[in-house]
């Protein structure tokens, strides 16, 4: 928030001036961006497709000379072990785009990798990177950076590539502006980036449950071989998830290309 210099008239008492400045500071300090990132429903048990091959990338917990950093939440949770690869780690994949952040609404909720989300930790949500990948996120405007672990899925907003935890957003300088242009450098991953994986299509968010239900019926009839799930996010919007036999990526990509809902957007999402 931009502040202009304030001058008080001679008759203004010092205590009154101090109170006015405190109110102004309080108003500026409570501006927070609103970010909607729906958590996934509990997926049904399903085995990963056979023949996916060995991971082509170095797993995060085996990076040479890597160190572990423990972060503790204020609530006394067990420490999260975040693996920080050495500076010389090869970059496996890079992309640039808009990053946003999520926090209190999802604090202590289960993340996509099964962990309990700590909004003060150094984690992030990405739609397609393998879960538990480690990435360095750099703010392209300020140069601030932090190393995060991908523990969740999102952001489900068109035009954005990453959702940072509140703690990571503060470290990278995304917290106050709410959205910023960043570069994401993947340093390690427990699975291949370009092959394998379990995939689905996610559509939403719908403000009305009836609109989601109507599209669910239409999609179920059009793709009888698929399972179409309907669920509600923590923030109240409604979402659909389409899962094809064996969570096939190619067919999921075709559904993304061929589906244009009257409300919401369509996203390709990796489940593992």
C-alpha positions as CSV (number, residue, x, y, z in Angstrom):
1,X,0.0,0.0,0.0
2,X,1.4,3.4,-0.9
3,X,1.5,5.8,2.0
4,X,1.7,9.6,1.6
5,X,3.3,11.9,4.1
6,X,0.8,13.1,6.7
7,X,1.1,16.5,8.4
8,X,-1.0,17.3,11.5
9,X,-2.5,20.7,12.4
10,X,-0.8,22.4,15.3
11,X,-3.8,21.8,17.6
12,X,-3.8,17.9,17.1
13,X,-2.8,16.3,20.4
14,X,0.2,13.9,20.2
15,X,-1.9,11.0,21.5
16,X,-4.5,11.5,18.8
17,X,-1.8,11.6,16.1
18,X,-0.3,8.3,17.5
19,X,-3.7,6.6,17.5
20,X,-4.3,7.7,13.8
21,X,-1.0,6.3,12.7
22,X,-1.6,3.0,14.5
23,X,-4.9,2.6,12.7
24,X,-3.3,3.3,9.4
25,X,-0.6,0.7,10.0
26,X,-3.1,-1.9,11.1
27,X,-5.2,-1.4,7.9
28,X,-2.1,-1.9,5.7
29,X,-0.9,-5.0,7.6
30,X,-4.0,-7.0,7.1
31,X,-4.3,-7.0,3.4
32,X,-4.2,-10.6,2.2
33,X,-4.7,-12.1,-1.2
34,X,-7.6,-14.5,-1.7
35,X,-6.5,-17.7,-3.4
36,X,-8.8,-20.6,-4.1
37,X,-7.0,-24.0,-4.3
38,X,-9.4,-27.0,-4.0
39,X,-7.9,-30.0,-2.3
40,X,-8.4,-33.4,-4.1
41,X,-10.8,-35.9,-2.7
42,X,-9.5,-39.2,-1.4
43,X,-8.7,-41.2,-4.6
44,X,-9.8,-44.8,-4.8
45,X,-7.1,-47.4,-4.3
46,X,-5.5,-48.1,-7.6
47,X,-2.3,-49.7,-8.6
48,X,0.2,-47.8,-10.7
49,X,0.3,-49.0,-14.3
50,X,2.9,-51.7,-15.0
51,X,5.9,-51.1,-17.1
52,X,6.3,-47.4,-16.1
53,X,10.1,-47.9,-16.0
54,X,12.7,-46.8,-13.5
55,X,12.8,-43.2,-12.4
56,X,15.1,-41.3,-14.8
57,X,15.8,-38.5,-12.3
58,X,17.7,-38.5,-9.0
59,X,15.4,-38.9,-6.0
60,X,15.4,-36.0,-3.6
61,X,16.5,-38.0,-0.6
62,X,19.6,-39.4,-2.4
63,X,21.1,-36.1,-3.8
64,X,24.8,-36.0,-3.3
65,X,25.9,-34.0,-0.2
66,X,22.2,-33.0,0.3
67,X,21.3,-31.5,3.7
68,X,18.0,-31.8,5.6
69,X,16.3,-28.8,7.1
70,X,13.7,-29.2,9.8
71,X,10.8,-26.7,9.9
72,X,8.4,-26.7,12.9
73,X,4.9,-25.3,13.0
74,X,3.8,-23.2,16.0
75,X,1.3,-25.9,17.0
76,X,4.0,-28.3,18.0
77,X,3.7,-30.7,15.0
78,X,6.5,-33.1,14.3
79,X,9.3,-31.6,12.2
80,X,9.0,-31.7,8.4
81,X,12.2,-33.0,6.8
82,X,12.8,-30.9,3.7
83,X,15.7,-32.0,1.6
84,X,17.8,-29.2,0.2
85,X,19.9,-30.4,-2.8
86,X,23.5,-29.0,-3.1
87,X,24.0,-25.8,-5.2
88,X,25.6,-27.8,-8.0
89,X,22.5,-30.0,-8.6
90,X,21.5,-30.2,-12.2
91,X,18.2,-28.5,-13.2
92,X,16.0,-31.2,-14.6
93,X,13.2,-28.9,-15.8
94,X,12.4,-25.1,-15.7
95,X,9.3,-23.1,-16.3
96,X,8.3,-19.5,-15.7
97,X,4.9,-18.2,-14.9
98,X,2.7,-16.7,-12.2
99,X,2.8,-18.0,-8.6
100,X,0.2,-17.4,-6.0
101,X,-0.1,-18.7,-2.4
102,X,-2.5,-20.5,0.0
103,X,-2.6,-20.7,3.7
104,X,-5.0,-20.6,6.6
105,X,-8.0,-22.3,4.9
106,X,-5.9,-25.4,4.2
107,X,-3.7,-25.4,7.4
108,X,-3.7,-28.9,9.0
109,X,-5.6,-30.4,6.1
110,X,-4.3,-33.4,4.3
111,X,-2.2,-32.6,1.2
112,X,-2.1,-34.6,-2.0
113,X,1.0,-36.5,-0.9
114,X,-0.7,-37.6,2.3
115,X,1.1,-35.2,4.7
116,X,-0.7,-32.7,6.8
117,X,-0.2,-29.3,5.3
118,X,1.7,-26.7,7.4
119,X,1.1,-23.3,5.9
120,X,4.4,-22.1,7.6
121,X,6.5,-24.7,5.9
122,X,8.5,-24.5,2.6
123,X,6.1,-26.4,0.3
124,X,4.2,-25.8,-2.9
125,X,1.4,-27.1,-5.1
126,X,1.9,-27.9,-8.8
127,X,-0.5,-29.6,-11.2
128,X,1.8,-32.0,-13.0
129,X,5.2,-32.3,-11.3
130,X,5.6,-35.6,-9.4
131,X,4.8,-35.3,-5.8
132,X,7.8,-34.8,-3.5
133,X,9.8,-33.2,-6.2
134,X,12.2,-30.5,-5.0
135,X,12.3,-27.2,-6.8
136,X,14.0,-23.8,-6.5
137,X,11.5,-20.9,-6.9
138,X,12.9,-17.5,-7.8
139,X,11.0,-14.2,-7.9
140,X,11.9,-12.7,-11.3
141,X,11.4,-9.2,-10.1
142,X,13.3,-9.2,-6.8
143,X,15.6,-12.2,-7.2
144,X,14.5,-13.7,-3.9
145,X,14.4,-17.5,-4.0
146,X,13.6,-20.5,-1.8
147,X,13.8,-24.3,-2.2
148,X,10.4,-26.0,-1.8
149,X,9.0,-29.5,-2.0
150,X,5.9,-30.3,-4.1
151,X,3.4,-31.8,-1.7
152,X,0.0,-30.7,-3.2
153,X,-1.9,-30.2,-6.4
154,X,-2.9,-26.8,-7.8
155,X,-3.2,-23.9,-8.6
156,X,-6.6,-24.4,-10.2
157,X,-6.6,-20.9,-11.7
158,X,-6.0,-20.4,-15.4
159,X,-2.7,-18.7,-16.1
160,X,-0.9,-19.7,-12.9
161,X,1.8,-22.4,-12.6
162,X,2.5,-22.7,-8.8
163,X,0.8,-22.2,-5.5
164,X,3.3,-21.6,-2.6
165,X,2.6,-22.2,1.0
166,X,2.3,-19.1,3.1
167,X,5.8,-19.6,4.5
168,X,7.3,-20.1,1.1
169,X,5.4,-17.1,-0.3
170,X,7.0,-14.9,2.4
171,X,10.5,-16.3,1.6
172,X,10.1,-15.6,-2.2
173,X,8.3,-12.2,-1.9
174,X,4.9,-13.4,-3.2
175,X,3.0,-13.0,0.1
176,X,2.3,-9.3,0.0
177,X,1.6,-8.8,-3.8
178,X,-0.4,-12.1,-3.8
179,X,0.8,-13.1,-7.3
180,X,4.2,-12.7,-8.9
181,X,6.2,-13.9,-11.9
182,X,8.6,-16.7,-10.9
183,X,11.0,-19.3,-12.4
184,X,10.6,-22.8,-11.2
185,X,13.7,-25.0,-11.4
186,X,13.2,-28.6,-10.6
187,X,16.3,-29.9,-8.8
188,X,15.2,-33.5,-8.1
189,X,12.3,-35.8,-8.5
190,X,11.3,-39.3,-7.2
191,X,9.8,-40.2,-10.6
192,X,10.4,-39.5,-14.3
193,X,9.1,-36.1,-15.4
194,X,8.3,-37.0,-19.1
195,X,6.8,-40.5,-18.8
196,X,4.6,-42.7,-16.6
197,X,2.4,-41.2,-13.9
198,X,-1.3,-41.4,-13.1
199,X,-3.4,-38.7,-14.6
200,X,-6.8,-37.2,-14.4
201,X,-8.9,-34.2,-15.5
202,X,-10.2,-31.7,-13.0
203,X,-13.0,-29.2,-13.9
204,X,-14.2,-26.3,-11.8
205,X,-14.9,-24.4,-9.7
206,X,-18.6,-24.2,-9.8
207,X,-20.4,-21.8,-7.5
208,X,-23.6,-23.9,-7.8
209,X,-23.8,-27.6,-7.0
210,X,-26.5,-28.1,-9.6
211,X,-24.2,-26.9,-12.4
212,X,-21.5,-29.3,-11.4
213,X,-24.0,-32.2,-11.2
214,X,-25.4,-31.4,-14.6
215,X,-22.0,-31.5,-16.2
216,X,-21.1,-34.6,-14.3
217,X,-24.2,-36.4,-15.8
218,X,-23.2,-35.2,-19.3
219,X,-19.6,-36.3,-19.0
220,X,-20.5,-39.7,-17.5
221,X,-22.7,-40.3,-20.5
222,X,-20.1,-39.1,-23.0
223,X,-17.2,-41.1,-21.3
224,X,-18.9,-44.3,-20.0
225,X,-15.5,-45.9,-19.4
226,X,-14.5,-43.1,-17.0
227,X,-15.2,-42.5,-13.4
228,X,-16.5,-38.9,-12.8
229,X,-16.3,-37.7,-9.2
230,X,-18.0,-34.6,-7.8
231,X,-16.7,-33.0,-4.6
232,X,-16.7,-29.7,-2.7
233,X,-13.5,-27.8,-1.8
234,X,-12.6,-26.4,1.5
235,X,-13.6,-22.9,0.3
236,X,-17.0,-24.0,-0.9
237,X,-16.7,-24.3,-4.7
238,X,-17.7,-27.5,-6.5
239,X,-15.4,-29.6,-8.7
240,X,-15.4,-32.6,-11.0
241,X,-12.6,-35.1,-11.5
242,X,-12.5,-37.5,-14.5
243,X,-10.5,-40.6,-14.1
244,X,-10.0,-43.0,-17.0
245,X,-9.0,-46.6,-16.9
246,X,-5.4,-46.9,-15.8
247,X,-5.4,-43.1,-15.3
248,X,-4.3,-42.7,-18.9
249,X,-2.5,-39.5,-19.7
250,X,-3.1,-39.3,-23.5
251,X,-6.9,-39.8,-23.1
252,X,-6.9,-37.3,-20.2
253,X,-5.1,-34.7,-22.4
254,X,-7.7,-35.3,-25.2
255,X,-10.6,-34.6,-22.7
256,X,-8.9,-31.4,-21.7
257,X,-8.7,-30.3,-25.3
258,X,-12.3,-31.3,-26.1
259,X,-14.1,-30.0,-23.0
260,X,-15.2,-26.4,-22.7
261,X,-17.5,-25.9,-19.7
262,X,-19.8,-23.0,-19.5
263,X,-18.4,-22.2,-16.0
264,X,-14.9,-22.9,-14.6
265,X,-11.8,-24.2,-16.3
266,X,-10.3,-27.6,-17.3
267,X,-7.0,-28.8,-15.9
268,X,-4.7,-31.8,-16.5
269,X,-3.5,-33.1,-13.1
270,X,-1.0,-35.8,-12.1
271,X,-2.1,-37.8,-9.1
272,X,1.2,-39.3,-8.0
